[in-house]
Amino acid sequence: MYARVPCTRIIPIQETIPDCFSESADSEKIDSNTIPSANIGETDTHYIITIAAPGLFREAFQIEIENSIINISALKEKIKTKYKIDRCEYNYSDWTRAFQLPDDADSMLAQAKYVHGELIIHIPRS
């Protein structure tokens, strides 16, 4: 089990692909109500990406790494409630995030776990 690593500084993992692939990447902003926030950190041996995604099951996530780009997405079935929702401050039911991995990231040994509403991805450094 890995210890939590605080996000102390920006590392060379940069967001490279705009969510929703809009025509203008400059105008694309992360909508915090529908796209969960990510913390990125590092140790001497790993890069750690932590995504706050409450209310999902582990099976809802899909993680793909291709050409040094990690694509993280989730899809949750819509659940009908017995009550009317008057205010909805978050809805993480369908989203995608993509990040460029640094050159020393060993994507073949990446591991992910979902604990207490956070998706935690550990990517070893080579």
C-alpha positions in Angstrom: 0.0 0.0 0.0 1.3 3.4 -0.9 1.5 6.4 1.4 -0.3 9.6 0.3 2.2 12.1 -1.1 1.3 15.8 -0.7 1.3 17.8 -3.9 4.3 20.1 -3.3 5.2 21.4 -6.7 4.3 21.1 -10.4 6.1 18.3 -12.1 6.7 17.8 -15.9 3.3 16.1 -16.4 1.2 18.6 -18.4 -2.3 18.5 -19.5 -2.1 18.2 -23.2 -5.4 17.2 -24.7 -8.4 19.5 -24.0 -11.3 17.7 -22.3 -14.2 17.4 -24.8 -11.8 18.1 -27.7 -13.2 21.6 -28.4 -12.1 23.5 -31.5 -10.3 26.1 -29.4 -8.0 24.7 -26.8 -7.3 28.2 -25.4 -10.9 28.7 -24.5 -11.3 25.3 -22.9 -11.6 25.5 -19.1 -12.0 22.7 -16.7 -15.6 22.7 -15.4 -15.1 21.7 -11.7 -18.8 20.7 -11.5 -18.4 17.9 -14.1 -14.7 17.2 -14.4 -12.9 16.2 -11.2 -9.7 17.9 -10.0 -6.4 16.2 -10.2 -3.4 16.5 -7.9 0.0 15.5 -9.3 3.1 14.8 -7.2 6.3 12.8 -7.3 8.7 10.9 -5.1 12.2 9.7 -6.0 10.7 6.5 -7.4 7.1 7.4 -8.6 4.8 9.9 -10.1 1.4 10.1 -8.4 -1.8 11.3 -10.0 -4.7 11.6 -7.6 -8.2 12.4 -8.9 -11.1 13.3 -6.7 -14.0 11.3 -8.0 -16.5 10.5 -5.3 -19.5 8.3 -5.7 -18.0 5.9 -8.3 -17.1 2.3 -8.3 -13.7 1.1 -9.4 -15.2 -0.6 -12.5 -16.4 2.9 -13.7 -12.8 4.0 -14.5 -10.8 3.4 -17.7 -7.1 4.2 -17.8 -5.2 3.9 -21.0 -1.5 4.9 -21.7 -0.4 5.3 -25.3 2.4 7.3 -26.8 3.3 8.7 -23.3 -0.2 10.1 -22.8 -2.3 8.8 -20.0 -6.1 9.1 -20.6 -8.2 8.7 -17.5 -12.0 8.5 -17.9 -15.1 7.4 -16.0 -18.6 6.6 -16.9 -21.4 6.1 -14.3 -24.9 5.0 -15.0 -27.5 7.6 -14.3 -29.4 6.7 -11.2 -32.9 8.0 -10.7 -33.6 9.5 -7.3 -36.8 9.5 -5.4 -36.4 13.2 -4.8 -36.1 16.3 -6.9 -32.5 17.8 -6.9 -32.7 21.5 -6.3 -29.0 22.1 -6.5 -26.3 20.1 -8.1 -22.7 21.2 -7.4 -21.0 18.2 -8.8 -21.7 15.5 -11.3 -18.7 13.3 -12.0 -20.7 10.7 -14.1 -19.0 11.1 -17.4 -15.5 12.7 -17.9 -12.1 12.4 -19.4 -8.7 13.8 -18.4 -5.4 13.4 -20.4 -1.9 14.2 -19.3 1.5 14.0 -21.1 3.9 11.7 -19.1 7.5 12.6 -18.5 10.2 10.8 -20.4 11.3 8.8 -17.3 7.8 7.5 -16.5 7.6 3.7 -16.8 4.0 3.3 -18.0 4.2 -0.5 -18.3 4.3 -0.8 -14.5 1.6 1.8 -13.6 -0.8 0.8 -10.9 -4.1 2.4 -9.9 -6.5 2.0 -6.9 -9.7 3.7 -5.9 -9.8 4.6 -2.2 -12.3 6.8 -0.3 -13.5 8.6 -3.4 -10.0 9.2 -4.9 -8.5 7.5 -7.9 -4.7 7.1 -7.2 -2.4 6.2 -10.0 1.3 5.4 -9.3 3.6 5.5 -12.2 7.2 4.3 -11.5 10.1 6.3 -12.7 12.7 4.4 -14.7 
